[in-house]
């Protein structure tokens, strides 16, 4: 069977620049998230993933989201989100609610204690984002990244993350 022309011309290697761009993005993401996670755990007793879940709930109407929507926003698997929501519920930062119109559906709703923890952690998180990421880039470089992410990510994903750190975009 003949291979298609697109697969026949596919280069199965990355050049040096491509490797550095790809690995740089992976390393930067890993180092930045580890640093932010460690700071939030040390200073506020919550992980970066917990902070993001609380933030998404705080931004939602009535502080409540369907679990499936929350998993997508927080970039977690459903099982990963379930474990995280269980911990946050145990710590009384959110509550689970059944969906009256769909017995299989569930919501997570932010509690006042969760909102207080989010408010307390927000300055630490924003200062960390600025220190470990933004301060290393000029305004022009930040704008170049905005434009690059818009090319890579679907427009809806970029727009949904406009308030990812607790500030208006």
VOSE-873191 format. One record per residue (C-alpha): z, x, y. Coordinates in steps of 0.25 Angstrom, whole numbers, plus 5000, padded with zeros to 4 digits. Layout:
<atoms>
ZXY;...
</atoms>
This chain:
<atoms>
500050005000;499650065014;500750075024;500550015037;500150105049;501450085056;502250135045;501250245042;501450305056;502950285057;503650415059;504850435050;505550535059;506150535072;505850645082;506950725088;507050645101;507050515093;508150565084;508950615096;508850475102;509250395090;510350485086;510850495100;510950345101;511650335088;512650445091;512950395105;513150255100;514150305089;514950405099;515050295110;515450185101;516450275094;517050315107;517150175113;517750125100;518850235100;519250205114;519350055112;520150075100;521050175106;521250105119;521149955115;521249945100;519849885098;518549945093;517249945101;516749835091;517949755094;517749775109;516249725108;516649605100;517649565111;516749595122;515649505116;516649395114;517149405128;515649395133;515449275125;515549135129;516949085126;517249225120;516649175107;515449215099;514949185085;515249295075;513749325072;513449335087;514649425089;514249515078;512849525084;513349565098;514349665092;513349725083;514149705071;513849655057;514449515054;515449585045;515849685055;516049585066;516849495056;517849615053;517949645068;518149505072;519249495061;519949615068;519849565082;520349425077;521549495070;521849565083;521649425091;520549475099;519649365094;519649245086;518649185076;518249045077;517448955068;516148895072;516248745072;514748725070;514548825059;515648855049;515048995046;515049035061;516249095068;516549145082;517349255087;518149215100;518849315109;520349295111;521049325124;521649445117;520249495114;519849475128;521049555133;520749675123;519249675128;519649675143;520649785140;519649865132;518449845141;518749955152;518950055140;517650015134;516850025147;517450155151;517050205137;515650155138;515450225152;516150355147;515550375134;514150325137;513750275151;514350395158;513350495150;512150415156;511550405170;511250265175;509750295172;510050335158;510950215156;509750125161;508750205152;509750165140;509750015145;508250025144;508150095131;509149995125;508249875130;507049935123;507849955110;508749825109;508249685110;508449635124;509449525119;510349635113;510349715126;510649585134;511749545125;512449675127;512449675142;514049655142;514349745130;515349825137;516049715146;515249735158;514049655164;512749725161;
</atoms>
